């Protein structure tokens, strides 16, 4: 079916086209003249693409409907996941739903899946994020479908959370605390670089697993310094015990009504799971990007929970109002 429901078309399915990475992937596909359909938990969210993209609900609990929404697709590009466990969404649920999605795609005859994973996933990990991603990679490899698995670390871009909120804190607090010594590393990739990799992988037939990392490697301490210098808010950086850092994060979270950081996220950072020895796959340098966006970066707080609770407003609308002094 094409985006009008007619059989015989050739289109791509992108999960979460009205969100973050899915929006960039969809933009690239449309600019190249492709048809695009999205699967989303937020079919009523602001659609920046208008009639060019048709929205279908995930229908994880109605596999037949999910299968029908995938029939005729040239490839499925999957970005679906959850950042942390919360009251009404968990990693266990995300794994189960993604397995349902893979199975529906196979039954629908989708020939290829591009799946966004994470660097250094492991079924032996005690961290649900990395363990769940490893389970899904294994399932996709064993599905018999053609696949591309992309493993990004931290994404950055105008709608991002981590980089923006580091800048937000640097603008508002006189010091910045890092967990432990702050020497664990990460390799951020620009969200549109990941989108380009996703689109290229969707049009290929080769089974690949690619570490989707950017051209720069930072320690966490260096990352904070680079952002602070770029926005004109260099701050003293203090090493604090991880438990204290999480507790401070909870306090800030109460103020902004969000989950700022979780113990599992801190553990993933400190275990160096966001760094690899692979060559860079993206070209955009974060250090240059933050300088280019210094005037807007961190002006508003980006809330993960607000995005999940309000399924109608765009991510830009959901940012809190500016409070810059």
C-alpha positions as CSV (number, residue, x, y, z in Angstrom):
1,X,0.0,0.0,0.0
2,X,1.1,3.6,-0.6
3,X,0.4,6.5,1.7
4,X,-3.1,6.6,0.3
5,X,-3.7,3.0,1.2
6,X,-3.4,1.8,-2.5
7,X,-1.4,-1.4,-3.2
8,X,1.8,-1.7,-5.2
9,X,3.7,1.3,-3.9
10,X,7.3,1.6,-2.7
11,X,7.8,3.6,0.5
12,X,9.8,3.7,3.7
13,X,8.4,3.3,7.2
14,X,10.1,5.4,9.9
15,X,9.1,5.1,13.6
16,X,8.7,8.4,15.4
17,X,8.8,10.8,12.5
18,X,7.4,13.6,14.6
19,X,10.0,13.1,17.3
20,X,13.8,13.6,17.3
21,X,16.0,11.3,15.2
22,X,13.0,10.1,13.3
23,X,12.2,13.6,12.1
24,X,15.7,14.0,10.6
25,X,15.5,10.6,8.9
26,X,12.1,11.4,7.4
27,X,13.3,14.8,6.2
28,X,16.2,13.2,4.3
29,X,13.9,10.5,2.8
30,X,11.4,13.1,1.6
31,X,14.1,15.4,0.1
32,X,15.3,12.4,-1.9
33,X,11.8,12.0,-3.3
34,X,10.8,9.0,-1.3
35,X,7.4,8.1,0.1
36,X,7.3,7.9,3.9
37,X,4.9,6.5,6.5
38,X,5.4,6.8,10.2
39,X,4.5,4.6,13.1
40,X,4.0,6.6,16.3
41,X,2.6,6.7,19.8
42,X,1.7,10.3,19.1
43,X,-0.4,10.4,15.9
44,X,-1.9,13.7,17.1
45,X,1.4,15.4,17.6
46,X,2.2,18.4,15.3
47,X,3.1,17.0,11.9
48,X,5.8,19.2,10.4
49,X,5.6,17.3,7.1
50,X,1.9,17.8,6.4
51,X,0.3,15.4,3.9
52,X,3.7,14.1,2.9
53,X,3.7,11.7,5.8
54,X,0.8,9.6,7.0
55,X,0.8,8.6,10.7
56,X,-0.3,5.2,11.9
57,X,-0.4,4.1,15.6
58,X,2.0,1.4,16.6
59,X,-0.8,-1.0,17.4
60,X,1.6,-3.3,19.4
61,X,-1.5,-4.9,21.0
62,X,-3.1,-5.4,17.6
63,X,-0.4,-7.2,15.5
64,X,-2.7,-7.6,12.5
65,X,-3.2,-3.8,12.3
66,X,0.5,-3.3,12.8
67,X,1.3,-5.7,10.0
68,X,-1.1,-4.0,7.6
69,X,0.5,-0.6,8.3
70,X,3.9,-2.1,7.2
71,X,2.8,-3.9,4.0
72,X,4.4,-2.6,0.9
73,X,7.3,-0.9,2.7
74,X,10.7,-1.0,1.1
75,X,12.3,-0.8,4.5
76,X,11.6,-0.1,8.1
77,X,13.8,2.3,9.9
78,X,13.3,1.8,13.7
79,X,14.2,4.4,16.3
80,X,11.6,3.2,18.9
81,X,13.0,2.9,22.4
82,X,12.7,4.4,25.9
83,X,15.4,6.2,27.8
84,X,14.6,4.9,31.3
85,X,12.0,2.9,33.2
86,X,9.1,5.0,34.5
87,X,5.6,4.4,35.7
88,X,4.0,3.7,32.3
89,X,7.0,2.7,30.2
90,X,9.9,0.4,30.8
91,X,12.8,-1.2,29.0
92,X,11.1,-4.6,29.3
93,X,8.0,-3.2,27.6
94,X,10.2,-1.5,24.9
95,X,11.9,-4.8,24.1
96,X,8.6,-6.7,23.9
97,X,7.1,-4.1,21.6
98,X,10.1,-4.0,19.3
99,X,10.1,-7.8,19.0
100,X,6.4,-7.4,18.0
101,X,7.4,-4.8,15.5
102,X,10.1,-7.0,13.9
103,X,7.7,-10.0,13.7
104,X,5.0,-7.8,12.1
105,X,7.5,-6.5,9.6
106,X,8.5,-10.0,8.6
107,X,5.0,-11.1,8.2
108,X,4.2,-8.0,6.1
109,X,7.1,-8.9,3.7
110,X,9.3,-5.9,4.6
111,X,12.6,-6.9,3.1
112,X,15.0,-4.8,5.3
113,X,15.1,-3.3,8.8
114,X,17.4,-0.5,9.9
115,X,17.6,-0.6,13.6
116,X,19.1,2.1,15.9
117,X,20.8,0.5,18.8
118,X,23.6,1.7,21.2
119,X,27.3,1.3,21.4
120,X,28.6,-1.7,23.4
121,X,25.3,-3.5,24.0
122,X,25.6,-6.8,26.0
123,X,23.2,-9.5,27.1
124,X,25.5,-9.8,30.2
125,X,25.1,-6.1,31.2
126,X,23.3,-5.3,34.4
127,X,22.0,-2.1,32.8
128,X,18.6,-2.6,31.2
129,X,19.3,-0.2,28.4
130,X,22.4,-2.0,27.1
131,X,21.0,-5.5,27.8
132,X,17.7,-4.8,26.0
133,X,19.5,-3.4,23.0
134,X,21.6,-6.5,22.8
135,X,18.6,-8.7,22.9
136,X,17.0,-6.9,20.0
137,X,20.1,-7.0,17.9
138,X,20.3,-10.8,18.4
139,X,16.6,-11.1,17.5
140,X,17.1,-9.1,14.3
141,X,20.1,-11.1,13.2
142,X,18.2,-14.3,13.7
143,X,15.0,-13.0,11.9
144,X,16.2,-13.9,8.5
145,X,15.6,-10.3,7.3
146,X,18.2,-8.1,5.7
147,X,19.4,-5.7,8.4
148,X,21.6,-2.8,9.3
149,X,22.3,-2.1,13.0
150,X,23.5,1.4,13.8
151,X,25.1,1.9,17.2
152,X,25.2,5.6,18.1
153,X,26.4,7.0,21.4
154,X,25.0,10.4,22.4
155,X,23.0,12.4,19.8
156,X,23.2,16.1,19.6
157,X,21.0,18.5,17.6
158,X,18.5,21.3,18.2
159,X,16.0,19.0,19.8
160,X,18.4,17.0,21.9
161,X,18.2,16.6,25.7
162,X,21.7,15.8,27.2
163,X,23.8,18.5,25.5
164,X,21.0,21.1,25.8
165,X,20.4,20.4,29.5
166,X,24.1,20.5,30.3
167,X,24.1,24.0,28.8
168,X,20.9,24.9,30.7
169,X,22.6,24.0,34.0
170,X,25.8,25.8,33.1
171,X,23.7,29.0,32.5
172,X,22.0,28.7,35.9
173,X,24.4,27.3,38.4
174,X,27.8,28.7,39.5
175,X,29.5,25.2,39.5
176,X,29.0,22.0,37.6
177,X,29.4,18.6,39.2
178,X,30.6,15.5,37.3
179,X,30.2,11.9,38.5
180,X,33.5,10.7,39.9
181,X,36.6,11.9,38.1
182,X,34.7,12.7,34.9
183,X,37.3,11.0,32.8
184,X,35.0,8.5,31.2
185,X,34.6,9.2,27.5
186,X,31.9,9.6,24.9
187,X,31.7,10.2,21.1
188,X,28.7,12.3,20.3
189,X,27.2,12.2,16.8
190,X,25.1,14.8,15.1
191,X,21.5,13.7,14.7
192,X,21.5,14.5,11.0
193,X,24.7,12.5,10.5
194,X,22.9,9.5,12.0
195,X,19.9,10.2,9.7
196,X,22.2,10.1,6.7
197,X,23.6,6.8,7.8
198,X,20.1,5.5,8.3
199,X,18.9,6.5,4.9
200,X,22.0,5.0,3.2
201,X,21.6,1.8,5.1
202,X,17.9,1.5,4.2
203,X,18.8,1.6,0.5
204,X,21.5,-1.1,0.8
205,X,21.2,-4.9,1.0
206,X,24.3,-5.7,3.0
207,X,23.9,-6.9,6.6
208,X,26.0,-4.5,8.7
209,X,26.6,-3.5,12.3
210,X,28.1,0.0,12.5
211,X,29.3,2.1,15.4
212,X,27.6,5.4,14.6
213,X,30.0,7.7,16.4
214,X,31.1,11.3,15.7
215,X,34.5,12.6,14.8
216,X,35.4,13.9,18.3
217,X,36.1,12.0,21.6
218,X,35.6,13.8,24.9
219,X,35.9,12.9,28.5
220,X,32.8,14.0,30.2
221,X,34.7,16.7,32.0
222,X,36.0,18.0,28.6
223,X,32.5,17.9,27.1
224,X,31.2,20.1,29.9
225,X,34.1,22.5,29.4
226,X,33.6,22.7,25.7
227,X,29.9,23.5,26.1
228,X,30.6,26.1,28.9
229,X,33.2,27.9,26.9
230,X,31.0,27.9,23.8
231,X,28.0,29.5,25.5
232,X,30.1,32.0,27.5
233,X,29.4,30.2,30.8
234,X,32.7,28.4,31.8
235,X,32.2,27.0,35.3
236,X,34.4,25.3,37.9
237,X,33.9,21.6,37.5
238,X,33.7,19.6,40.7
239,X,34.1,15.8,41.1
240,X,31.3,14.4,43.2
241,X,30.4,10.9,44.3
242,X,28.0,9.3,41.8
243,X,25.3,8.8,44.5
244,X,25.4,12.4,45.4
245,X,25.2,13.4,41.8
246,X,22.1,11.3,41.3
247,X,20.6,12.8,44.4
248,X,21.2,16.3,43.1
249,X,19.8,15.3,39.8
250,X,16.6,14.1,41.6
251,X,16.4,17.5,43.4
252,X,16.7,19.4,40.1
253,X,14.2,16.9,38.6
254,X,11.6,17.9,41.2
255,X,12.1,21.5,40.2
256,X,11.7,20.9,36.4
257,X,9.3,18.0,36.8
258,X,11.5,15.5,34.9
259,X,14.0,12.7,35.4
260,X,17.3,14.5,34.9
261,X,19.6,11.5,35.2
262,X,19.3,7.9,36.5
263,X,21.8,5.7,38.3
264,X,21.8,3.4,35.3
265,X,22.7,6.3,33.0
266,X,25.6,7.3,35.3
267,X,26.8,3.7,35.4
268,X,26.7,3.4,31.6
269,X,28.8,6.6,31.3
270,X,31.3,5.5,34.0
271,X,31.7,2.0,32.4
272,X,32.8,3.7,29.2
273,X,30.0,2.2,27.2
274,X,29.6,5.3,25.1
275,X,33.0,5.1,23.4
276,X,34.5,2.6,20.9
277,X,37.7,2.1,18.9
278,X,35.8,2.3,15.6
279,X,36.6,5.1,13.1
280,X,34.1,8.0,13.0
281,X,31.0,7.5,11.0
282,X,29.7,11.1,11.3
283,X,31.4,14.3,10.1
284,X,29.9,17.0,12.2
285,X,32.1,18.1,15.1
286,X,30.2,18.9,18.3
287,X,32.7,21.6,19.3
288,X,31.9,23.5,16.2
289,X,28.2,22.9,16.4
290,X,27.8,24.2,19.9
291,X,29.7,27.4,19.0
292,X,27.3,27.9,16.0
293,X,24.3,27.5,18.4
294,X,25.7,29.2,21.4
295,X,22.9,31.8,21.5
296,X,20.1,29.3,21.7
297,X,21.7,26.3,23.4
298,X,20.5,25.7,26.9
299,X,18.1,28.7,27.0
300,X,15.2,26.3,27.7
301,X,15.1,23.0,29.6
302,X,14.2,19.9,27.5
303,X,12.0,17.5,29.4
304,X,11.8,13.8,28.6
305,X,8.7,13.3,30.6
306,X,6.9,16.3,29.0
307,X,7.5,14.7,25.6
308,X,5.9,11.5,26.7
309,X,3.0,13.1,28.6
310,X,1.9,15.6,26.0
311,X,1.4,13.7,22.7
312,X,0.2,16.7,20.7
313,X,2.7,19.5,21.0
314,X,6.0,19.5,19.0
315,X,9.2,19.1,21.0
316,X,10.0,22.8,20.5
317,X,6.7,23.8,22.1
318,X,7.3,21.5,25.0
319,X,10.5,23.2,26.1
320,X,10.0,25.3,29.3
321,X,9.9,29.1,28.9
322,X,13.2,31.0,28.8
323,X,14.5,32.0,32.2
324,X,17.9,33.5,31.2
325,X,19.0,36.2,33.5
